């Protein structure tokens, strides 16, 4: 009996040890849960992104014009040379107007003669009308005097119109400065025959300059008078957008942008090429995320948002990038969301995470 009891105890112990070994083997065959991934995070706190664009502009005078003669003639005087400063209304070029002035004197003499004849016809008409009413003068002859008076009135009007036309032609033989500025080019010399409409002098306004820059069509709806603009490279000045020509150049598919500098320093000269720094604010198109939050994959770009301590992936469309930030379109993302910016390359959807500062 004693031997039998000892054997039973041995059997029971062996069974217990076997069960524990089987349980350990069963547990060893199950995959263990991955440990929390150690990550760094950032919070979405912006919905607008400033995009800098560097373009090339050309400096122009705000006002520049090529002056031409209104009539043909011999150039008598040229009062300016390139680089001369001029005032508005100053005489620049005088073209021979002798023939026109002679015609003007003739027209004035003819006007005076017609005015004298008209005055006499008016007196005769008044006198003969009174005699005719009294029966002392034939009515038909009185009417004839009235017709003569009307003819003289028409002649006076014609002479006055001719005088006005000649005075206008004489004024066009004088080329004057339309505004204060500088003579940029002189195309004529004394003694030269100048045809009607032929360029004589080019005048550029002094003081006020503007910069012309061709911008891509996609920027047209994003620039306005409040757009931040800087001009120059090593030396920079502020500028403002004065106007946008909406029609596109057929070859380059770009539009003309006119920028007015706040000041016109000496280094800013007409004809210079200059860097134009335009800062475009893109807002209400999505949310701004750190570029470190973007994970590139075969299926596209995504970010990981932290929800209840787990990594939740979201596909995003990158609209623009600037520096360390990107503007993305993602309907599920909003202000205040926490995104993974470090350790996101190997994250799996739903994986537990541990934020490490």
LINDA-V905095 format. One record per residue. N is the residue number from 1. RES is the residue in one letter. PHI is phi in radians with two decimals (999 if undefined). Layout:
# LINDA-V905095
N & RES & PHI
N & RES & PHI
This chain:
# LINDA-V905095
1 & X & 999
2 & X & -1.17
3 & X & -1.17
4 & X & -1.11
5 & X & -1.12
6 & X & -1.13
7 & X & -1.15
8 & X & -1.11
9 & X & -1.09
10 & X & -1.09
11 & X & -1.09
12 & X & -1.11
13 & X & -1.11
14 & X & -1.09
15 & X & -1.09
16 & X & -1.12
17 & X & -1.10
18 & X & -1.13
19 & X & -1.10
20 & X & -1.13
21 & X & -1.12
22 & X & -1.12
23 & X & -1.15
24 & X & -1.12
25 & X & -1.15
26 & X & -1.12
27 & X & -1.16
28 & X & -1.16
29 & X & -1.34
30 & X & -1.46
31 & X & -1.22
32 & X & -1.47
33 & X & -1.17
34 & X & -1.16
35 & X & -1.25
36 & X & -1.02
37 & X & -1.36
38 & X & -1.51
39 & X & -2.37
40 & X & -1.98
41 & X & -2.28
42 & X & -2.56
43 & X & -1.87
44 & X & -1.26
45 & X & -2.31
46 & X & -2.45
47 & X & -2.16
48 & X & -2.34
49 & X & -2.34
50 & X & -1.56
51 & X & -1.85
52 & X & -1.43
53 & X & -2.23
54 & X & -1.86
55 & X & -2.21
56 & X & -1.87
57 & X & -2.05
58 & X & -2.24
59 & X & -1.45
60 & X & -2.29
61 & X & -1.26
62 & X & -1.07
63 & X & -2.27
64 & X & -2.64
65 & X & -2.55
66 & X & -1.82
67 & X & -1.61
68 & X & -2.26
69 & X & -1.35
70 & X & -1.47
71 & X & -2.62
72 & X & -1.50
73 & X & 2.98
74 & X & -1.49
75 & X & -1.29
76 & X & -1.50
77 & X & -2.49
78 & X & -2.18
79 & X & -1.60
80 & X & -2.40
81 & X & -2.28
82 & X & -0.99
83 & X & 1.62
84 & X & -1.23
85 & X & -1.46
86 & X & -2.28
87 & X & -1.90
88 & X & -1.02
89 & X & 1.55
90 & X & -1.21
91 & X & -1.29
92 & X & -1.79
93 & X & -2.40
94 & X & -2.01
95 & X & -1.79
96 & X & -0.99
97 & X & -2.07
98 & X & -1.05
99 & X & -1.10
100 & X & -1.13
101 & X & -1.18
102 & X & -1.14
103 & X & -1.13
104 & X & -1.14
105 & X & -1.09
106 & X & -1.13
107 & X & -1.13
108 & X & -1.17
109 & X & -1.15
110 & X & -1.11
111 & X & -1.10
112 & X & -1.10
113 & X & -1.11
114 & X & -1.15
115 & X & -1.16
116 & X & -1.13
117 & X & -1.13
118 & X & -1.15
119 & X & -1.08
120 & X & -1.16
121 & X & -1.13
122 & X & -1.15
123 & X & -1.15
124 & X & -1.11
125 & X & -1.06
126 & X & -1.12
127 & X & -1.23
128 & X & -1.23
129 & X & -1.12
130 & X & -1.15
131 & X & -1.16
132 & X & -1.15
133 & X & -1.14
134 & X & -1.53
135 & X & 1.46
136 & X & -1.70
137 & X & -2.58
138 & X & -1.09
139 & X & -1.11
140 & X & -1.12
141 & X & -1.23
142 & X & -1.14
143 & X & -1.14
144 & X & -1.11
145 & X & -1.10
146 & X & -1.14
147 & X & -1.13
148 & X & -1.05
149 & X & -1.09
150 & X & -1.10
151 & X & -1.12
152 & X & -1.19
153 & X & -1.09
154 & X & -1.13
155 & X & -1.13
156 & X & -1.08
157 & X & -1.08
158 & X & -1.15
159 & X & -1.13
160 & X & -1.12
161 & X & -1.13
162 & X & -1.13
163 & X & -1.15
164 & X & -1.10
165 & X & -1.13
166 & X & -1.15
167 & X & -1.11
168 & X & -1.14
169 & X & -1.14
170 & X & -1.15
171 & X & -1.12
172 & X & -1.33
173 & X & -1.50
174 & X & -1.94
175 & X & -1.73
176 & X & -2.09
177 & X & -1.27
178 & X & -1.38
179 & X & -2.80
180 & X & -1.16
181 & X & -3.10
182 & X & -2.27
183 & X & -1.29
184 & X & -1.53
185 & X & -2.75
186 & X & -2.16
187 & X & -1.85
188 & X & -2.28
189 & X & -2.45
190 & X & -0.98
191 & X & 1.58
192 & X & -1.36
193 & X & -1.48
194 & X & -1.97
195 & X & -1.46
196 & X & -1.06
197 & X & 1.48
198 & X & -1.33
199 & X & -1.02
200 & X & -2.08
201 & X & -2.50
202 & X & -1.92
203 & X & -2.11
204 & X & -2.01
205 & X & -1.14
206 & X & -1.76
207 & X & 1.75
208 & X & -1.70
209 & X & -2.02
210 & X & -2.49
211 & X & -2.01
212 & X & -1.80
213 & X & -2.43
214 & X & -1.60
215 & X & -1.99
216 & X & -1.05
217 & X & -1.05
218 & X & -1.18
219 & X & -1.57
220 & X & -1.03
221 & X & -1.40
222 & X & -1.98
223 & X & -1.92
224 & X & -2.76
225 & X & -1.11
226 & X & -1.62
227 & X & -1.12
228 & X & -1.33
229 & X & -2.30
230 & X & -2.20
231 & X & -2.05
232 & X & 1.85
233 & X & -1.99
234 & X & -1.28
235 & X & -1.88
236 & X & -2.20
237 & X & -2.34
238 & X & -1.36
239 & X & -2.49
240 & X & -2.35
241 & X & -1.39
242 & X & -1.61
243 & X & -3.02
244 & X & -2.24
245 & X & -1.52
246 & X & -1.21
247 & X & -1.25
248 & X & -1.63
249 & X & -1.18
250 & X & -1.15
251 & X & -1.50
252 & X & -1.59
253 & X & 1.00
254 & X & -2.11
255 & X & -2.07
256 & X & -1.45
257 & X & -2.03
258 & X & -1.78
259 & X & -2.09
260 & X & -1.79
261 & X & -1.17
262 & X & -1.16
263 & X & -2.35
264 & X & -2.13
265 & X & -1.20
266 & X & -1.11
267 & X & -1.31
268 & X & -1.64
269 & X & -2.18
270 & X & -1.04
271 & X & 1.62
272 & X & -1.22
273 & X & -1.59
274 & X & -2.51
275 & X & -1.25
276 & X & -2.10
277 & X & -1.75
278 & X & -1.98
279 & X & -1.89
280 & X & -1.85
281 & X & -1.63
282 & X & -1.82
283 & X & -2.30
284 & X & 1.01
285 & X & -1.97
286 & X & 3.06
287 & X & -2.18
288 & X & -1.75
289 & X & -2.20
290 & X & -1.12
291 & X & -1.11
292 & X & -1.17
293 & X & -1.41
294 & X & -1.43
295 & X & -2.07
296 & X & -1.51
297 & X & -2.53
298 & X & -1.10
299 & X & -1.44
300 & X & 2.32
301 & X & -1.81
302 & X & -2.53
303 & X & -2.27
304 & X & -1.91
305 & X & -1.78
306 & X & -1.57
307 & X & -2.27
308 & X & 0.94
309 & X & 1.35
310 & X & -2.16
311 & X & -1.53
312 & X & -2.01
313 & X & -1.40
314 & X & -2.47
315 & X & -1.27
316 & X & -2.33
317 & X & -1.94
318 & X & -1.39
319 & X & -1.59
320 & X & -2.86
321 & X & -2.30
322 & X & -2.64
323 & X & 1.11
324 & X & -1.71
325 & X & -2.14
326 & X & -2.41
327 & X & -1.64
328 & X & -2.18
329 & X & -1.86
330 & X & -2.67
331 & X & -1.00
332 & X & -1.48
333 & X & -1.56
334 & X & -2.61
335 & X & -1.03
336 & X & 1.63
337 & X & -1.16
338 & X & -1.77
339 & X & -2.01
340 & X & -1.46
341 & X & -2.06
342 & X & -2.38
343 & X & 1.44
344 & X & -1.58
345 & X & -1.19
346 & X & -1.94
347 & X & -1.18
348 & X & -1.96
349 & X & -0.96
350 & X & 1.43
351 & X & -1.24
352 & X & -1.17
353 & X & -2.30
354 & X & -2.28
355 & X & -1.34
356 & X & -2.01
357 & X & -1.30
